[in-house]
Amino acid sequence: MKLHSLIMLGMALFAGAASAQNREDGDKAISKMTISLGTATPGGGFPLYGNAFAEVMNAADPVLAIAPRNTKGSNENIPLLEKGELDLALVAGEPAYEAFAGIGRAKVALKILTAIYSNPGMFVVRADSPYKTISDLVGQPVAFGAKGSGLPILARYMLDGLGLKQDEDFKAIYLDRAGDGPAMVEDGRVAALWGAGIGWPGFAAVASSASGARFIAPDTDEIARIRAKHSFLKPLTVPAGSYPTQTAPIASLGSWSFVLTREDLPDDVAYRLAKTLHGVEAVFCKKLAQACETTAANTVAAALRPELIHPGVMKYFREIGVVK
């Protein structure tokens, strides 16, 4: 890309939350684009993914300076994007679904940059605990995730499909930091920790603890009941070996999480981000196991509607033949 075009990109970003600054790279001036990326509270899956995303992208394109920022999670990231205080943000599938559909709020005009990974939801308990089914956990203290994250929303939909109320049928606990949950399982303050995804840090921590872990997901009948009421939740599988001592695959339900963009992110910037990201899919996969699901094809499949994908991203997808 010519120097003039790079400068114009920097000026466009300066109008929003992003900023541009010049730096010298040898004898060549490069317009550096700083792009803010909202993640979530420390200890959760979003900061882990967001930091790796930024590292891989910044290494692949010297013009990019993606800057991760800890937030309270999906429920804070969406309004921050709407106000232009973030350029990009990680948002879980259920909050994204509600925001795009206008459930409990006005519809958003945000766009999808990429689907990041699938989120099969389940509980983890100590391996020596007596709890083996979801019904066993009724009446027990359960940590449902950080207050602003999408995890409690996924749990609410799944439990509602079983006729259970999250805050009435359980002693629901909402965390200030996602990373606080594993210790609460280990020392018995909670009977279970709710979470989702492959390689999710909370599950990995419990499974690696001295007590070990047992995972509890809906059974075949429960999956059918949940989907009969909430069909947007999709059957997903946690492959065997995703966590220490997990020897068999686990079937559950969930959705895809996304990197969303602010509404007015310029098309050429979104195009550049998409081209950079999908040009290093293999590198990203080697760096972080859950990033192996961050592909162009998965983004097209995961989007509720094609028009929700950013036009700049769609331009790139048409160029590589992922969409017509």
One Martini backbone bead per residue (centre of mass of N, CA, C, O) as a GRO file, in nm:
protein
  324
    1MET     BB    1   0.097   0.035   0.022
    2LYS     BB    2   0.083   0.355   0.001
    3LEU     BB    3   0.158   0.621   0.185
    4HIS     BB    4  -0.100   0.783   0.136
    5SER     BB    5  -0.299   0.560   0.224
    6LEU     BB    6  -0.194   0.527   0.513
    7ILE     BB    7  -0.257   0.813   0.606
    8MET     BB    8  -0.562   0.800   0.553
    9LEU     BB    9  -0.614   0.575   0.754
   10GLY     BB   10  -0.520   0.729   1.003
   11MET     BB   11  -0.729   0.961   0.978
   12ALA     BB   12  -0.981   0.785   1.006
   13LEU     BB   13  -0.915   0.672   1.289
   14PHE     BB   14  -0.895   0.944   1.446
   15ALA     BB   15  -1.212   0.993   1.449
   16GLY     BB   16  -1.201   0.779   1.654
   17ALA     BB   17  -1.051   0.570   1.882
   18ALA     BB   18  -0.835   0.581   1.702
   19SER     BB   19  -0.482   0.617   1.625
   20ALA     BB   20  -0.211   0.808   1.479
   21GLN     BB   21   0.136   0.729   1.409
   22ASN     BB   22   0.465   0.799   1.354
   23ARG     BB   23   0.735   0.598   1.229
   24GLU     BB   24   1.057   0.464   1.211
   25ASP     BB   25   1.177   0.234   0.945
   26GLY     BB   26   1.447   0.331   0.907
   27ASP     BB   27   1.389   0.516   0.605
   28LYS     BB   28   1.079   0.445   0.662
   29ALA     BB   29   0.767   0.568   0.675
   30ILE     BB   30   0.509   0.467   0.912
   31SER     BB   31   0.174   0.422   0.958
   32LYS     BB   32   0.036   0.394   1.276
   33MET     BB   33  -0.224   0.179   1.394
   34THR     BB   34  -0.438   0.228   1.663
   35ILE     BB   35  -0.625  -0.049   1.811
   36SER     BB   36  -0.888  -0.116   2.001
   37LEU     BB   37  -0.935  -0.398   2.248
   38GLY     BB   38  -1.187  -0.560   2.397
   39THR     BB   39  -1.239  -0.786   2.661
   40ALA     BB   40  -1.185  -0.866   3.000
   41THR     BB   41  -1.136  -1.023   3.273
   42PRO     BB   42  -0.908  -1.156   3.446
   43GLY     BB   43  -0.881  -1.517   3.374
   44GLY     BB   44  -1.005  -1.537   3.101
   45GLY     BB   45  -1.059  -1.602   2.764
   46PHE     BB   46  -1.044  -1.316   2.632
   47PRO     BB   47  -0.760  -1.219   2.718
   48LEU     BB   48  -0.609  -1.455   2.598
   49TYR     BB   49  -0.702  -1.407   2.308
   50GLY     BB   50  -0.647  -1.099   2.271
   51ASN     BB   51  -0.339  -1.110   2.313
   52ALA     BB   52  -0.281  -1.307   2.080
   53PHE     BB   53  -0.408  -1.147   1.854
   54ALA     BB   54  -0.227  -0.898   1.877
   55GLU     BB   55   0.048  -1.035   1.841
   56VAL     BB   56  -0.002  -1.159   1.560
   57MET     BB   57  -0.095  -0.905   1.405
   58ASN     BB   58   0.151  -0.717   1.466
   59ALA     BB   59   0.361  -0.911   1.334
   60ALA     BB   60   0.224  -0.921   1.040
   61ASP     BB   61   0.165  -0.591   1.072
   62PRO     BB   62   0.342  -0.292   1.103
   63VAL     BB   63   0.083  -0.097   1.107
   64LEU     BB   64  -0.018  -0.245   1.349
   65ALA     BB   65  -0.177  -0.153   1.687
   66ILE     BB   66  -0.299  -0.365   1.895
   67ALA     BB   67  -0.494  -0.282   2.200
   68PRO     BB   68  -0.553  -0.427   2.477
   69ARG     BB   69  -0.853  -0.430   2.702
   70ASN     BB   70  -0.978  -0.437   3.001
   71THR     BB   71  -1.299  -0.552   3.103
   72LYS     BB   72  -1.626  -0.671   3.192
   73GLY     BB   73  -1.719  -0.743   2.900
   74SER     BB   74  -1.975  -0.778   2.685
   75ASN     BB   75  -2.173  -0.568   2.838
   76GLU     BB   76  -1.952  -0.337   2.790
   77ASN     BB   77  -1.853  -0.357   2.494
   78ILE     BB   78  -2.101  -0.270   2.338
   79PRO     BB   79  -2.128   0.032   2.437
   80LEU     BB   80  -1.835   0.109   2.363
   81LEU     BB   81  -1.877   0.073   2.061
   82GLU     BB   82  -2.118   0.268   2.026
   83LYS     BB   83  -1.934   0.520   2.140
   84GLY     BB   84  -1.628   0.477   2.026
   85GLU     BB   85  -1.422   0.354   2.262
   86LEU     BB   86  -1.407   0.119   2.057
   87ASP     BB   87  -1.311  -0.076   1.780
   88LEU     BB   88  -1.285  -0.349   1.934
   89ALA     BB   89  -1.460  -0.664   2.043
   90LEU     BB   90  -1.539  -0.907   2.265
   91VAL     BB   91  -1.827  -1.131   2.203
   92ALA     BB   92  -2.065  -1.314   2.296
   93GLY     BB   93  -2.323  -1.482   2.155
   94GLU     BB   94  -2.568  -1.390   2.331
   95PRO     BB   95  -2.525  -1.083   2.338
   96ALA     BB   96  -2.519  -1.059   2.031
   97TYR     BB   97  -2.798  -1.168   1.973
   98GLU     BB   98  -2.954  -0.953   2.142
   99ALA     BB   99  -2.839  -0.701   1.999
  100PHE     BB  100  -2.927  -0.770   1.702
  101ALA     BB  101  -3.242  -0.826   1.798
  102GLY     BB  102  -3.342  -0.640   2.044
  103ILE     BB  103  -3.309  -0.771   2.334
  104GLY     BB  104  -3.367  -0.543   2.587
  105ARG     BB  105  -3.300  -0.354   2.333
  106ALA     BB  106  -3.156  -0.192   2.101
  107LYS     BB  107  -3.040  -0.221   1.810
  108VAL     BB  108  -2.747  -0.284   1.654
  109ALA     BB  109  -2.466  -0.154   1.423
  110LEU     BB  110  -2.275  -0.363   1.437
  111LYS     BB  111  -1.984  -0.565   1.347
  112ILE     BB  112  -1.823  -0.836   1.196
  113LEU     BB  113  -1.499  -0.964   1.182
  114THR     BB  114  -1.504  -1.236   1.369
  115ALA     BB  115  -1.492  -1.552   1.449
  116ILE     BB  116  -1.340  -1.732   1.715
  117TYR     BB  117  -1.527  -1.935   1.903
  118SER     BB  118  -1.663  -2.190   2.055
  119ASN     BB  119  -1.937  -2.239   2.327
  120PRO     BB  120  -1.951  -2.489   2.525
  121GLY     BB  121  -2.157  -2.552   2.788
  122MET     BB  122  -2.051  -2.594   3.143
  123PHE     BB  123  -1.965  -2.775   3.424
  124VAL     BB  124  -1.748  -2.766   3.716
  125VAL     BB  125  -1.611  -3.013   3.935
  126ARG     BB  126  -1.506  -3.195   4.160
  127ALA     BB  127  -1.411  -3.525   4.146
  128ASP     BB  128  -1.520  -3.574   4.466
  129SER     BB  129  -1.797  -3.508   4.406
  130PRO     BB  130  -2.159  -3.574   4.398
  131TYR     BB  131  -2.182  -3.432   4.120
  132LYS     BB  132  -2.344  -3.535   3.787
  133THR     BB  133  -2.580  -3.329   3.746
  134ILE     BB  134  -2.777  -3.062   3.712
  135SER     BB  135  -2.985  -3.141   3.934
  136ASP     BB  136  -2.768  -3.168   4.163
  137LEU     BB  137  -2.724  -2.836   4.169
  138VAL     BB  138  -2.970  -2.777   4.300
  139GLY     BB  139  -2.923  -2.539   4.566
  140GLN     BB  140  -2.641  -2.459   4.489
  141PRO     BB  141  -2.341  -2.315   4.474
  142VAL     BB  142  -2.282  -2.101   4.179
  143ALA     BB  143  -2.051  -2.004   3.939
  144PHE     BB  144  -2.143  -1.790   3.647
  145GLY     BB  145  -1.939  -1.564   3.646
  146ALA     BB  146  -1.892  -1.270   3.532
  147LYS     BB  147  -2.097  -1.002   3.543
  148GLY     BB  148  -2.025  -0.889   3.225
  149SER     BB  149  -2.056  -1.151   3.094
  150GLY     BB  150  -2.183  -1.413   2.881
  151LEU     BB  151  -2.212  -1.668   3.061
  152PRO     BB  152  -2.483  -1.615   3.220
  153ILE     BB  153  -2.657  -1.608   2.962
  154LEU     BB  154  -2.615  -1.894   2.868
  155ALA     BB  155  -2.718  -2.027   3.126
  156ARG     BB  156  -3.005  -1.911   3.121
  157TYR     BB  157  -3.097  -2.050   2.861
  158MET     BB  158  -3.038  -2.344   2.938
  159LEU     BB  159  -3.206  -2.354   3.200
  160ASP     BB  160  -3.476  -2.263   3.079
  161GLY     BB  161  -3.503  -2.524   2.898
  162LEU     BB  162  -3.534  -2.687   3.196
  163GLY     BB  163  -3.702  -2.502   3.405
  164LEU     BB  164  -3.478  -2.304   3.516
  165LYS     BB  165  -3.359  -2.071   3.767
  166GLN     BB  166  -3.073  -1.919   3.833
  167ASP     BB  167  -3.168  -1.729   4.099
  168GLU     BB  168  -3.361  -1.969   4.240
  169ASP     BB  169  -3.231  -2.275   4.197
  170PHE     BB  170  -2.974  -2.115   4.280
  171LYS     BB  171  -2.667  -2.004   4.427
  172ALA     BB  172  -2.583  -1.731   4.283
  173ILE     BB  173  -2.260  -1.636   4.147
  174TYR     BB  174  -2.081  -1.328   4.084
  175LEU     BB  175  -1.793  -1.214   3.947
  176ASP     BB  176  -1.529  -0.986   3.934
  177ARG     BB  177  -1.337  -1.232   3.847
  178ALA     BB  178  -1.282  -1.500   3.654
  179GLY     BB  179  -1.021  -1.611   3.822
  180ASP     BB  180  -1.185  -1.689   4.100
  181GLY     BB  181  -1.337  -1.965   4.056
  182PRO     BB  182  -1.144  -2.215   4.101
  183ALA     BB  183  -1.090  -2.170   4.409
  184MET     BB  184  -1.392  -2.210   4.492
  185VAL     BB  185  -1.397  -2.507   4.418
  186GLU     BB  186  -1.155  -2.615   4.579
  187ASP     BB  187  -1.269  -2.488   4.876
  188GLY     BB  188  -1.610  -2.500   4.861
  189ARG     BB  189  -1.778  -2.234   4.801
  190VAL     BB  190  -1.843  -2.404   4.545
  191ALA     BB  191  -1.978  -2.661   4.352
  192ALA     BB  192  -1.962  -2.475   4.083
  193LEU     BB  193  -1.849  -2.397   3.746
  194TRP     BB  194  -1.922  -2.188   3.490
  195GLY     BB  195  -1.869  -2.248   3.131
  196ALA     BB  196  -1.676  -2.204   2.813
  197GLY     BB  197  -1.510  -2.391   2.590
  198ILE     BB  198  -1.184  -2.426   2.450
  199GLY     BB  199  -0.944  -2.362   2.681
  200TRP     BB  200  -1.060  -2.267   2.938
  201PRO     BB  201  -0.910  -2.147   3.218
  202GLY     BB  202  -1.103  -2.247   3.443
  203PHE     BB  203  -1.103  -2.546   3.364
  204ALA     BB  204  -0.796  -2.591   3.365
  205ALA     BB  205  -0.754  -2.526   3.667
  206VAL     BB  206  -0.932  -2.747   3.789
  207ALA     BB  207  -0.806  -2.993   3.631
  208SER     BB  208  -0.507  -2.917   3.765
  209SER     BB  209  -0.579  -2.983   4.032
  210ALA     BB  210  -0.566  -3.190   4.303
  211SER     BB  211  -0.880  -3.279   4.270
  212GLY     BB  212  -0.989  -3.224   4.011
  213ALA     BB  213  -1.235  -3.315   3.746
  214ARG     BB  214  -1.586  -3.259   3.657
  215PHE     BB  215  -1.816  -3.271   3.392
  216ILE     BB  216  -2.129  -3.083   3.324
  217ALA     BB  217  -2.379  -3.172   3.095
  218PRO     BB  218  -2.614  -3.206   2.889
  219ASP     BB  219  -2.811  -3.433   2.786
  220THR     BB  220  -2.984  -3.548   2.526
  221ASP     BB  221  -3.262  -3.461   2.636
  222GLU     BB  222  -3.179  -3.173   2.726
  223ILE     BB  223  -3.093  -3.068   2.451
  224ALA     BB  224  -3.372  -3.095   2.320
  225ARG     BB  225  -3.524  -2.906   2.517
  226ILE     BB  226  -3.357  -2.650   2.470
  227ARG     BB  227  -3.393  -2.633   2.153
  228ALA     BB  228  -3.707  -2.607   2.157
  229LYS     BB  229  -3.672  -2.306   2.288
  230HIS     BB  230  -3.347  -2.254   2.182
  231SER     BB  231  -3.237  -2.271   1.860
  232PHE     BB  232  -2.970  -2.090   1.859
  233LEU     BB  233  -2.859  -2.322   1.994
  234LYS     BB  234  -2.578  -2.530   1.944
  235PRO     BB  235  -2.430  -2.812   1.872
  236LEU     BB  236  -2.145  -2.904   2.076
  237THR     BB  237  -1.791  -3.002   2.107
  238VAL     BB  238  -1.565  -3.140   2.337
  239PRO     BB  239  -1.281  -3.258   2.295
  240ALA     BB  240  -1.073  -3.478   2.364
  241GLY     BB  241  -0.819  -3.326   2.562
  242SER     BB  242  -0.889  -3.022   2.640
  243TYR     BB  243  -0.840  -3.146   2.927
  244PRO     BB  244  -0.732  -3.264   3.197
  245THR     BB  245  -0.848  -3.600   3.203
  246GLN     BB  246  -1.011  -3.573   2.931
  247THR     BB  247  -1.114  -3.869   2.751
  248ALA     BB  248  -1.390  -3.747   2.650
  249PRO     BB  249  -1.630  -3.631   2.482
  250ILE     BB  250  -1.845  -3.329   2.496
  251ALA     BB  251  -2.179  -3.268   2.489
  252SER     BB  252  -2.344  -2.961   2.379
  253LEU     BB  253  -2.414  -2.611   2.409
  254GLY     BB  254  -2.410  -2.305   2.193
  255SER     BB  255  -2.178  -2.058   2.065
  256TRP     BB  256  -2.040  -1.783   1.904
  257SER     BB  257  -1.777  -1.581   1.915
  258PHE     BB  258  -1.672  -1.229   1.875
  259VAL     BB  259  -1.547  -0.978   1.668
  260LEU     BB  260  -1.631  -0.650   1.702
  261THR     BB  261  -1.738  -0.344   1.554
  262ARG     BB  262  -1.766  -0.048   1.492
  263GLU     BB  263  -1.977   0.104   1.277
  264ASP     BB  264  -1.735   0.324   1.156
  265LEU     BB  265  -1.544   0.133   1.043
  266PRO     BB  266  -1.351   0.127   0.795
  267ASP     BB  267  -1.336  -0.073   0.525
  268ASP     BB  268  -1.018  -0.076   0.486
  269VAL     BB  269  -0.959  -0.170   0.773
  270ALA     BB  270  -1.122  -0.433   0.779
  271TYR     BB  271  -0.976  -0.556   0.541
  272ARG     BB  272  -0.693  -0.560   0.665
  273LEU     BB  273  -0.761  -0.732   0.910
  274ALA     BB  274  -0.865  -0.982   0.757
  275LYS     BB  275  -0.615  -1.036   0.584
  276THR     BB  276  -0.421  -1.074   0.818
  277LEU     BB  277  -0.563  -1.291   0.983
  278HIS     BB  278  -0.610  -1.511   0.742
  279GLY     BB  279  -0.294  -1.522   0.679
  280VAL     BB  280  -0.246  -1.640   1.006
  281GLU     BB  281  -0.397  -1.897   1.104
  282ALA     BB  282  -0.166  -2.101   1.165
  283VAL     BB  283  -0.016  -1.927   1.373
  284PHE     BB  284  -0.252  -1.891   1.573
  285CYS     BB  285  -0.300  -2.193   1.628
  286LYS     BB  286  -0.015  -2.245   1.756
  287LYS     BB  287  -0.055  -2.037   1.994
  288LEU     BB  288  -0.383  -2.114   2.006
  289ALA     BB  289  -0.614  -2.351   2.014
  290GLN     BB  290  -0.887  -2.181   1.985
  291ALA     BB  291  -0.781  -2.034   1.715
  292CYS     BB  292  -0.847  -2.266   1.508
  293GLU     BB  293  -1.152  -2.137   1.468
  294THR     BB  294  -1.026  -1.882   1.322
  295THR     BB  295  -1.215  -1.848   1.036
  296ALA     BB  296  -1.370  -1.763   0.755
  297ALA     BB  297  -1.577  -1.995   0.742
  298ASN     BB  298  -1.681  -1.965   1.037
  299THR     BB  299  -1.790  -1.679   1.007
  300VAL     BB  300  -2.008  -1.739   0.797
  301ALA     BB  301  -2.152  -1.965   0.969
  302ALA     BB  302  -2.199  -1.790   1.245
  303ALA     BB  303  -2.357  -1.584   1.118
  304LEU     BB  304  -2.682  -1.497   1.126
  305ARG     BB  305  -2.606  -1.275   0.903
  306PRO     BB  306  -2.431  -1.150   0.642
  307GLU     BB  307  -2.483  -0.832   0.710
  308LEU     BB  308  -2.308  -0.846   0.987
  309ILE     BB  309  -2.074  -0.831   0.817
  310HIS     BB  310  -1.830  -0.653   0.729
  311PRO     BB  311  -1.777  -0.513   0.424
  312GLY     BB  312  -1.464  -0.542   0.427
  313VAL     BB  313  -1.470  -0.846   0.481
  314MET     BB  314  -1.646  -0.933   0.240
  315LYS     BB  315  -1.448  -0.848   0.026
  316TYR     BB  316  -1.234  -1.055   0.104
  317PHE     BB  317  -1.411  -1.312   0.085
  318ARG     BB  318  -1.460  -1.282  -0.219
  319GLU     BB  319  -1.162  -1.300  -0.309
  320ILE     BB  320  -1.130  -1.605  -0.165
  321GLY     BB  321  -1.428  -1.762  -0.196
  322VAL     BB  322  -1.624  -1.780   0.060
  323VAL     BB  323  -1.790  -1.579  -0.108
  324LYS     BB  324  -1.999  -1.442  -0.377
   0.00000   0.00000   0.00000
